[in-house]
Structures are given as C-alpha cells and as structure tokens.
Amino acid sequence: MNMTFSGGSYGGDDSKINDESVLECKICWHIYDPKEGDPVWQIPPGTPFSQLPDHWTCPNCDGAKDDFMVVDQ
C-alpha cells in the first residue's frame, strides 16, 4: 500500500472523503482502511469512515474521529 498524507484534516466533514478514503490518526498514526474495518470496535470490512458511529475513537489511542487526517492512496 503506497499512501501519502494529503494535508487535509477530516474534521468531521464528510465532503472531504469518499467510501474508499483511508484516514490516519494524527496522534498515533493508526490507519483506518475501510477495506479492513476495525476489529477492536467490531466494525466490519467495507465500512466507510463516514459510516463509523459518532462515538467511535481510534482503537489504538482513543483519538477522536474528527481528528483523523485524509490519506491519498
């Protein structure tokens, strides 16, 4: 997987992402890839970041969903 930071903080703005967008935690650099989902939160593979529950946090450091950054693939 060849990804680079696009410079865009998600900030809760779903218009910045699409269903395939990969996002990265700005605290611990954990990657949320919708192809993989999130086994810690029992989020099934194929779940877009925009469809994660509002109370979802980074499974690695508890960082807020709005604090993730958009990554280009």
JOHU-V967165 format. One record per residue. N is the residue number from 1. RES is the residue in three letters. SS is DSSP state (2 for helix, 1 for strand, 0 for the rest). PHI is phi in radians with two decimals (999 if undefined). D_CENTER is the distance of its C-alpha to the mean C-alpha in Angstrom with 1 decimal. Layout:
BEGIN
N,RES,SS,PHI,D_CENTER  N,RES,SS,PHI,D_CENTER
END
This chain:
BEGIN
1,MET,0,999,15.4  2,ASN,0,-1.90,16.1  3,MET,0,-2.14,13.2  4,THR,1,-2.33,13.9  5,PHE,1,-1.22,12.4  6,SER,1,-1.57,13.2  7,GLY,1,1.52,14.1  8,GLY,1,-1.94,12.2  9,SER,1,-1.34,10.6  10,TYR,0,-1.10,8.6  11,GLY,0,1.01,11.0  12,GLY,0,1.44,10.6  13,ASP,0,-1.65,12.1  14,ASP,2,-1.11,11.3  15,SER,2,-1.24,13.9  16,LYS,2,-1.47,11.9  17,ILE,0,-2.30,9.7  18,ASN,0,-2.16,11.1  19,ASP,0,-1.13,10.7  20,GLU,0,-1.72,10.2  21,SER,0,-1.07,7.7  22,VAL,1,-1.79,5.7  23,LEU,1,-2.19,3.6  24,GLU,1,-2.24,5.6  25,CYS,1,-1.20,7.1  26,LYS,0,-1.37,10.3  27,ILE,0,-1.62,12.4  28,CYS,0,-2.03,12.3  29,TRP,0,1.23,10.3  30,HIS,0,-1.09,8.4  31,ILE,1,-1.74,6.4  32,TYR,1,-1.77,4.0  33,ASP,0,-1.96,6.5  34,PRO,0,-1.04,7.7  35,LYS,0,-1.13,11.1  36,GLU,0,-1.74,10.9  37,GLY,0,1.20,9.4  38,ASP,1,-2.52,9.8  39,PRO,0,-1.12,13.5  40,VAL,0,-1.12,13.7  41,TRP,0,-1.61,12.8  42,GLN,0,1.01,14.6  43,ILE,1,-1.61,11.9  44,PRO,0,-1.22,13.6  45,PRO,0,-0.95,12.7  46,GLY,0,1.63,12.4  47,THR,0,-1.51,10.3  48,PRO,0,-1.12,8.3  49,PHE,2,-0.99,5.2  50,SER,2,-1.15,8.4  51,GLN,2,-1.68,10.3  52,LEU,0,-1.17,8.8  53,PRO,0,-1.08,11.7  54,ASP,0,-1.01,12.2  55,HIS,0,-1.49,13.2  56,TRP,0,-1.09,10.1  57,THR,1,-2.29,9.5  58,CYS,0,-0.96,8.3  59,PRO,0,-1.23,10.6  60,ASN,0,-1.65,12.1  61,CYS,0,-2.28,13.1  62,ASP,0,1.25,12.5  63,GLY,0,-1.08,10.8  64,ALA,1,-1.19,10.2  65,LYS,2,-0.98,7.2  66,ASP,2,-1.17,9.1  67,ASP,2,-1.63,9.2  68,PHE,1,-1.37,5.9  69,MET,1,-1.98,7.3  70,VAL,1,-1.33,7.4  71,VAL,1,-2.01,8.8  72,ASP,1,-1.56,11.9  73,GLN,0,-1.80,13.1
END
